[in-house]
Each structure stands twice: as C-alpha cells, then as structure tokens.
Amino acid sequence: MTRSEATVEEYLEGLPDDVRARVEEIRRIVHEVVPDAGETISYAMPTFTVHGQPLVHVAAWKQHIGLYPLPPLDAALTAEVAPYRGTKDTMKLPHAQPLPRDLVARVVQALVQRRRC
C-alpha cells in the first residue's frame, strides 16, 4: 500500500480488493451518517471532513483498518469500542473480523456530536 496518493480514489486503487471493499464500506457508513461529508487526503490517508474541518481519518494497514481520532465516548460506547482500541484515540478494525458496521456508525455519530460542541 503506497502512501503518496493525492485523492481518496487513488488511495483505494492502491489497496488489495478485500481491503478496498472494507474501506469503501466505512466510506459508505460515514456518508450515511454525514451525507454532506467532504473527502480529502490528509496525513497520507483518506480524511472525511465537515465544513472543511477533519472529522475522521481512515487508514488501511496490513492487519487492520484504523480510524483516528476517537473522542472521549460515553460509558456504553466506550465499552463496545474497547475490543477495537489500538491506542487511546485509535479504533482498529481487524481484517480477520467482520466489520462492526453499526458500531462504526455510532462512533462517527459521536465524532459529529463532538464537532457540534
């Protein structure tokens, strides 16, 4: 996976088919939660924006997809995200596990809510 892409489409084109499908599913989730989200490349990874400001970064790695950064979450969501925590502000979605679609949507919604505060 190269890290010099200029567009999200170029980033996706550089991924193996199975990983590309997972990143595209995350992309669909973000746009379902935030229909007017913008897309750009920032820090060499796809970045979804709201009103021109970064909302969430998505990066494909060999063993997982990372979502960055995670805000402080309520207790229930924190507990659900716990098995996917990489570092304090990272969510790791292993390729070997089904994508937790509903959980990703709730995390994106939490990011949107935090942006509104």
MDAnalysis code that builds the backbone (N, CA, C; Angstrom):
import MDAnalysis as mda
import numpy as np

u = mda.Universe.empty(351, n_residues=117, atom_resindex=np.repeat(np.arange(117), 3), trajectory=True)
u.add_TopologyAttr("name", ["N", "CA", "C"] * 117)
u.add_TopologyAttr("resid", np.arange(1, 118))
u.add_TopologyAttr("resname", ["MET", "THR", "ARG", "SER", "GLU", "ALA", "THR", "VAL", "GLU", "GLU", "TYR", "LEU", "GLU", "GLY", "LEU", "PRO", "ASP", "ASP", "VAL", "ARG", "ALA", "ARG", "VAL", "GLU", "GLU", "ILE", "ARG", "ARG", "ILE", "VAL", "HIS", "GLU", "VAL", "VAL", "PRO", "ASP", "ALA", "GLY", "GLU", "THR", "ILE", "SER", "TYR", "ALA", "MET", "PRO", "THR", "PHE", "THR", "VAL", "HIS", "GLY", "GLN", "PRO", "LEU", "VAL", "HIS", "VAL", "ALA", "ALA", "TRP", "LYS", "GLN", "HIS", "ILE", "GLY", "LEU", "TYR", "PRO", "LEU", "PRO", "PRO", "LEU", "ASP", "ALA", "ALA", "LEU", "THR", "ALA", "GLU", "VAL", "ALA", "PRO", "TYR", "ARG", "GLY", "THR", "LYS", "ASP", "THR", "MET", "LYS", "LEU", "PRO", "HIS", "ALA", "GLN", "PRO", "LEU", "PRO", "ARG", "ASP", "LEU", "VAL", "ALA", "ARG", "VAL", "VAL", "GLN", "ALA", "LEU", "VAL", "GLN", "ARG", "ARG", "ARG", "CYS"])
u.atoms.positions = np.array([
    [0.841, -1.182, 0.000],
    [0.000, 0.000, 0.000],
    [0.886, 1.245, 0.000],
    [0.759, 2.021, -1.023],
    [1.556, 3.235, -1.087],
    [0.891, 4.320, -0.267],
    [1.651, 5.335, 0.068],
    [1.136, 6.416, 0.902],
    [1.339, 7.778, 0.252],
    [1.341, 7.830, -1.080],
    [1.569, 9.111, -1.756],
    [0.387, 9.510, -2.642],
    [-0.777, 8.950, -2.391],
    [-1.933, 9.229, -3.204],
    [-2.427, 10.657, -2.979],
    [-2.988, 11.238, -4.031],
    [-3.490, 12.607, -3.947],
    [-4.993, 12.656, -3.706],
    [-5.701, 11.575, -4.050],
    [-7.149, 11.544, -3.871],
    [-7.556, 10.262, -3.149],
    [-8.762, 10.271, -2.624],
    [-9.272, 9.077, -1.965],
    [-9.383, 7.943, -2.980],
    [-9.806, 8.256, -4.185],
    [-9.918, 7.222, -5.226],
    [-8.563, 6.577, -5.500],
    [-7.510, 7.379, -5.590],
    [-6.169, 6.828, -5.813],
    [-5.747, 5.957, -4.637],
    [-6.068, 6.387, -3.430],
    [-5.755, 5.596, -2.238],
    [-6.437, 4.236, -2.345],
    [-7.725, 4.239, -2.670],
    [-8.483, 2.994, -2.770],
    [-7.932, 2.088, -3.865],
    [-7.539, 2.670, -4.996],
    [-6.993, 1.886, -6.108],
    [-5.720, 1.145, -5.715],
    [-4.997, 1.668, -4.743],
    [-3.747, 1.046, -4.322],
    [-3.916, -0.069, -3.303],
    [-5.144, -0.371, -2.929],
    [-5.397, -1.388, -1.909],
    [-5.749, -2.737, -2.532],
    [-5.433, -3.828, -1.826],
    [-5.916, -5.140, -2.271],
    [-7.456, -5.124, -2.286],
    [-8.048, -5.927, -3.158],
    [-9.504, -5.910, -3.333],
    [-10.273, -6.073, -2.031],
    [-9.872, -7.025, -1.192],
    [-10.621, -7.279, 0.046],
    [-10.531, -6.096, 1.005],
    [-9.385, -5.483, 1.088],
    [-9.204, -4.325, 1.971],
    [-9.940, -3.119, 1.396],
    [-9.869, -2.950, 0.079],
    [-10.580, -1.854, -0.574],
    [-12.074, -1.937, -0.263],
    [-12.634, -3.124, -0.325],
    [-14.060, -3.292, -0.050],
    [-14.399, -2.862, 1.375],
    [-13.529, -3.151, 2.331],
    [-13.774, -2.762, 3.722],
    [-13.675, -1.244, 3.894],
    [-12.688, -0.625, 3.270],
    [-12.552, 0.828, 3.361],
    [-13.735, 1.504, 2.666],
    [-14.159, 0.959, 1.536],
    [-15.322, 1.519, 0.849],
    [-16.589, 1.381, 1.698],
    [-16.698, 0.302, 2.458],
    [-17.854, 0.150, 3.345],
    [-17.814, 1.208, 4.454],
    [-16.646, 1.468, 4.996],
    [-16.520, 2.531, 6.002],
    [-16.882, 3.873, 5.370],
    [-16.443, 4.076, 4.158],
    [-16.775, 5.305, 3.424],
    [-18.288, 5.466, 3.307],
    [-18.983, 4.373, 2.948],
    [-20.452, 4.417, 2.841],
    [-21.088, 4.743, 4.190],
    [-20.562, 4.149, 5.246],
    [-21.092, 4.401, 6.590],
    [-20.957, 5.877, 6.934],
    [-19.774, 6.436, 6.712],
    [-19.559, 7.852, 7.023],
    [-20.561, 8.708, 6.252],
    [-20.759, 8.423, 4.996],
    [-21.679, 9.233, 4.187],
    [-23.143, 8.999, 4.556],
    [-23.469, 7.841, 5.105],
    [-24.826, 7.626, 5.617],
    [-25.071, 8.479, 6.854],
    [-24.068, 8.558, 7.725],
    [-24.192, 9.343, 8.953],
    [-24.073, 10.829, 8.654],
    [-23.174, 11.190, 7.746],
    [-22.907, 12.592, 7.410],
    [-22.980, 12.732, 5.884],
    [-24.192, 12.841, 5.342],
    [-24.345, 12.862, 3.883],
    [-23.524, 13.930, 3.168],
    [-23.265, 15.048, 3.816],
    [-22.510, 16.114, 3.156],
    [-21.025, 16.119, 3.537],
    [-20.533, 15.011, 4.069],
    [-19.111, 14.934, 4.423],
    [-18.253, 15.104, 3.182],
    [-17.185, 15.870, 3.336],
    [-16.209, 16.009, 2.264],
    [-15.166, 14.919, 2.382],
    [-14.343, 14.797, 1.372],
    [-13.268, 13.815, 1.361],
    [-11.992, 14.466, 0.867],
    [-10.897, 14.115, 1.509],
    [-9.595, 14.597, 1.090],
    [-8.551, 13.588, 1.569],
    [-7.313, 13.830, 1.206],
    [-6.203, 13.059, 1.757],
    [-5.470, 13.982, 2.715],
    [-5.304, 13.515, 3.935],
    [-4.570, 14.266, 4.949],
    [-3.761, 13.259, 5.746],
    [-2.525, 13.612, 6.047],
    [-1.613, 12.687, 6.723],
    [-1.520, 11.374, 5.943],
    [-1.586, 11.443, 4.614],
    [-1.453, 10.307, 3.701],
    [-2.563, 9.277, 3.858],
    [-3.739, 9.712, 4.337],
    [-4.862, 8.787, 4.463],
    [-6.168, 9.497, 4.148],
    [-7.174, 8.725, 3.717],
    [-8.477, 9.344, 3.477],
    [-8.986, 10.028, 4.740],
    [-9.474, 11.229, 4.558],
    [-9.986, 12.020, 5.672],
    [-11.353, 12.551, 5.275],
    [-12.311, 12.323, 6.153],
    [-13.658, 12.833, 5.936],
    [-13.780, 14.126, 6.713],
    [-14.381, 15.120, 6.075],
    [-14.451, 16.446, 6.666],
    [-15.897, 16.917, 6.806],
    [-16.087, 17.844, 7.729],
    [-17.363, 18.524, 7.914],
    [-17.057, 20.015, 7.945],
    [-17.658, 20.757, 7.041],
    [-17.407, 22.198, 6.924],
    [-15.915, 22.485, 6.776],
    [-15.229, 21.618, 6.022],
    [-13.810, 21.802, 5.756],
    [-12.871, 21.373, 6.862],
    [-13.407, 20.939, 7.986],
    [-12.580, 20.511, 9.119],
    [-12.567, 18.988, 9.206],
    [-11.418, 18.388, 9.534],
    [-11.339, 16.932, 9.620],
    [-12.318, 16.361, 10.659],
    [-12.994, 15.288, 10.272],
    [-13.885, 14.576, 11.179],
    [-13.246, 13.259, 11.598],
    [-12.828, 12.466, 10.615],
    [-12.198, 11.169, 10.912],
    [-11.252, 10.808, 9.769],
    [-10.118, 10.227, 10.147],
    [-9.133, 9.711, 9.201],
    [-9.293, 8.193, 9.168],
    [-9.074, 7.598, 8.004],
    [-9.178, 6.152, 7.839],
    [-7.902, 5.681, 7.154],
    [-7.241, 4.680, 7.742],
    [-6.009, 4.167, 7.145],
    [-6.047, 2.651, 7.080],
    [-5.681, 2.109, 5.926],
    [-5.599, 0.666, 5.741],
    [-4.176, 0.208, 6.051],
    [-4.086, -0.753, 6.931],
    [-2.813, -1.351, 7.296],
    [-2.851, -2.833, 6.947],
    [-1.733, -3.506, 7.127],
    [-1.630, -4.912, 6.741],
    [-2.667, -5.785, 7.448],
    [-2.874, -5.558, 8.741],
    [-3.752, -6.417, 9.529],
    [-5.083, -5.776, 9.917],
    [-5.211, -4.474, 9.714],
    [-6.423, -3.785, 10.184],
    [-6.648, -2.473, 9.434],
    [-7.803, -1.888, 9.696],
    [-8.099, -0.523, 9.264],
    [-8.175, 0.314, 10.530],
    [-7.522, 1.456, 10.515],
    [-7.548, 2.344, 11.669],
    [-8.443, 3.542, 11.430],
    [-9.189, 3.918, 12.463],
    [-9.982, 5.150, 12.463],
    [-9.378, 6.060, 13.511],
    [-9.149, 7.329, 13.143],
    [-8.481, 8.283, 14.015],
    [-9.168, 9.640, 13.927],
    [-9.153, 10.462, 14.885],
    [-9.005, 10.143, 16.308],
    [-10.370, 9.855, 16.909],
    [-10.390, 9.102, 17.960],
    [-11.633, 8.844, 18.680],
    [-11.737, 9.830, 19.825],
    [-12.885, 10.450, 19.963],
    [-13.072, 11.381, 21.076],
    [-13.401, 10.598, 22.335],
    [-13.448, 11.272, 23.468],
    [-13.992, 10.603, 24.650],
    [-15.433, 10.185, 24.310],
    [-15.783, 8.979, 24.683],
    [-17.096, 8.437, 24.366],
    [-17.871, 8.186, 25.652],
    [-19.203, 8.075, 25.536],
    [-19.976, 7.749, 26.736],
    [-19.611, 6.333, 27.185],
    [-19.982, 5.989, 28.407],
    [-19.557, 4.724, 29.018],
    [-19.973, 3.506, 28.196],
    [-21.201, 3.498, 27.694],
    [-21.679, 2.341, 26.935],
    [-20.897, 2.171, 25.638],
    [-20.680, 3.269, 24.915],
    [-19.941, 3.191, 23.660],
    [-18.470, 2.873, 23.913],
    [-17.916, 3.408, 24.979],
    [-16.533, 3.092, 25.350],
    [-16.369, 1.589, 25.542],
    [-17.322, 0.964, 26.219],
    [-17.261, -0.478, 26.465],
    [-17.341, -1.266, 25.153],
    [-18.172, -0.820, 24.226],
    [-18.302, -1.518, 22.948],
    [-17.064, -1.350, 22.071],
    [-16.445, -0.196, 22.160],
    [-15.256, 0.087, 21.354],
    [-14.003, -0.566, 21.947],
    [-14.014, -0.853, 23.234],
    [-12.829, -1.363, 23.939],
    [-12.100, -2.496, 23.204],
    [-12.794, -3.506, 22.683],
    [-12.058, -4.576, 21.987],
    [-11.334, -4.116, 20.727],
    [-11.687, -2.948, 20.234],
    [-11.098, -2.426, 18.995],
    [-10.088, -1.303, 19.241],
    [-9.840, -0.976, 20.482],
    [-8.912, 0.115, 20.783],
    [-7.496, -0.290, 20.439],
    [-6.820, 0.597, 19.734],
    [-5.404, 0.409, 19.466],
    [-4.630, 1.216, 20.492],
    [-4.804, 2.506, 20.429],
    [-4.255, 3.417, 21.419],
    [-5.442, 4.210, 21.951],
    [-5.170, 5.145, 22.794],
    [-6.235, 5.928, 23.418],
    [-7.218, 6.512, 22.401],
    [-6.703, 6.987, 21.272],
    [-7.593, 7.657, 20.314],
    [-7.686, 6.956, 18.965],
    [-7.461, 5.641, 18.947],
    [-7.491, 4.872, 17.707],
    [-8.437, 3.688, 17.827],
    [-9.171, 3.445, 16.762],
    [-10.006, 2.258, 16.669],
    [-9.427, 1.382, 15.570],
    [-9.071, 0.127, 15.920],
    [-8.512, -0.815, 14.954],
    [-9.575, -1.840, 14.583],
    [-9.812, -1.976, 13.297],
    [-10.799, -2.916, 12.778],
    [-10.053, -4.013, 12.030],
    [-9.786, -5.143, 12.703],
    [-9.002, -6.224, 12.083],
    [-9.658, -6.771, 10.823],
    [-8.838, -7.026, 9.815],
    [-9.347, -7.592, 8.570],
    [-9.935, -8.989, 8.789],
    [-9.448, -9.701, 9.790],
    [-9.881, -11.075, 10.043],
    [-11.249, -11.153, 10.728],
    [-11.823, -10.018, 11.083],
    [-13.123, -9.997, 11.744],
    [-14.130, -9.246, 10.889],
    [-15.412, -9.605, 11.028],
    [-16.432, -8.839, 10.300],
    [-16.398, -7.375, 10.725],
    [-16.694, -6.506, 9.798],
    [-16.719, -5.076, 10.088],
    [-17.926, -4.766, 10.985],
    [-17.697, -4.166, 12.154],
    [-18.805, -3.833, 13.053],
    [-19.514, -2.565, 12.577],
    [-20.300, -2.731, 11.534],
    [-20.914, -1.611, 10.820],
    [-21.674, -0.667, 11.744],
    [-22.544, -1.205, 12.577],
    [-23.347, -0.364, 13.468],
    [-22.466, 0.390, 14.464],
    [-21.441, -0.274, 14.949],
    [-20.533, 0.384, 15.895],
    [-19.774, 1.517, 15.214],
    [-19.303, 1.286, 14.009],
    [-18.599, 2.345, 13.269],
    [-19.537, 3.530, 13.068],
    [-20.791, 3.257, 12.723],
    [-21.761, 4.347, 12.523],
    [-21.964, 5.135, 13.815],
    [-22.043, 4.445, 14.948],
    [-22.238, 5.154, 16.225],
    [-20.998, 5.961, 16.601],
    [-19.827, 5.463, 16.292],
    [-18.591, 6.215, 16.561],
    [-18.547, 7.462, 15.688],
    [-18.891, 7.331, 14.420],
    [-18.911, 8.504, 13.531],
    [-19.928, 9.516, 14.048],
    [-21.079, 9.039, 14.489],
    [-22.087, 9.943, 15.050],
    [-21.532, 10.666, 16.282],
    [-20.782, 9.956, 17.129],
    [-20.162, 10.588, 18.307],
    [-19.169, 11.662, 17.874],
    [-18.430, 11.396, 16.804],
    [-17.497, 12.403, 16.285],
    [-18.254, 13.640, 15.805],
    [-19.369, 13.431, 15.140],
    [-20.189, 14.550, 14.661],
    [-20.721, 15.340, 15.856],
    [-21.226, 14.659, 16.861],
    [-21.747, 15.335, 18.051],
    [-20.650, 16.149, 18.735],
    [-19.478, 15.585, 18.822],
    [-18.370, 16.306, 19.454],
    [-18.027, 17.570, 18.654],
    [-18.102, 17.457, 17.333],
    [-17.805, 18.608, 16.462],
    [-18.793, 19.740, 16.717],
    [-20.034, 19.390, 17.024],
    [-21.069, 20.405, 17.262],
    [-20.877, 21.131, 18.572],
    [-20.156, 20.544, 19.510],
    [-19.964, 21.173, 20.830],
    [-18.972, 22.300, 20.791],
])
